[in-house]
Amino acid sequence: RAVPKEEQHSVDLIEKNYVYGDIKHEVGVYVKVFTNSPFLVCMDLARSQEEVIDPKYLWIGPDGKNLEGRTYVNLTETGKLMVMGFKEFMSGAYTCTLSHKIIETTTQEEREMFEAYKFMVYAYREADHTYQVFVRFTTKECELEANSQFFEELKRILNIIISDLTCHIIESSYKCHSVRIPKQGLSHELFVSFQVNPFAPGWEEVCHQVPYDCEDATNMRVQEARDRIGEFFSKQTYALKHEFQTVPTIHYVDNSFSVTRIDSCRPGFGKNDITHKNCASCCVVCDPGTYSPNNKVTCQICTRPRVKKYGARSC
């Protein structure tokens, strides 16, 4: 089908991976760590559709110096800039000044025009995922010695199910409660809680097989681990209905399995859905004056902001 002009445009933009400047305000750009940035165009969309006479482009990086000749940038003759193999320290303001001539048709008089465009470019990573699981089991009574044995055995089995994924069970605990169920009277239940975590010993070696960033591989592994554990519990329901002559003393409460995702960011990165609403679920590099020493999801503010760099892990 024929694509209308405006639409044609947005199609081109997606295909060509361009981000246009805007004279009125700075443009935010998010680049995944270790990948190449899109092309930053030293013009706005309207200007790029017109003829421009004697254009010259001056790109200045976050350190305030000219970007020409730097090994990690690709500068085209039409003023487009790509930053390659993006790392935390490359974050910051990239500004471009476009100078071009306007020639009066009647007098052929020349005037030089200048336009400045500013891009705020931030390194980001995917969040690391851990899954929090809650599940319940019926037991005979809360003081039963078998309860803790059962809990240890359950952990052992779950760890075996996911060990080839270099995932493991952490933060595990259980409590026994007496539960009054309508029309059934009183029963005793173990409320079990644990996390499925992708950083079992040996996870770094698995990561080194990935050329770039490990988060994608890690997140795929832990998701697979979560799925296997979900399947394990749904099989319990089937087994109770079909395979046991007598129901075991401690058994799974049907449909009690629930799981929620917990995100964490690598040190030097954090989430902020107010300042980075276009990349709200990303772990964005901490701004100068803030830092993140751990795997929490927020960058903390330095009390005495000595930190002038992006991605600080300490003040």
ABEGO torsion letter per residue (X at the ends): XBBBAAAAAAAAAAAAGBBBBBAABBBBBBBBBGBBBBBBBBBBAAAAABBBBGBBBBBBBAAGBBABGBAABBBBAAGBBBBBGBBAAABEBBBBBBBBBBBBAAAGBBBBBBBBBBBBBBBBBBBBBBBBBBBBBBBABAABAAAAAAAAAAAAAAAAAAAAAGBBBBGBBBBBBBBBBBGAEBBBBBBBBBBBBAABBGAAAAAAABABBAAAAAAAAAAAAAAAAAAAAAAAAAAAAAABABBBABBBBBGABBBBBBBBBBBGBBBBAAABAAAAABBBBBBBGBBBABABABBBBBABBABABBGBABX
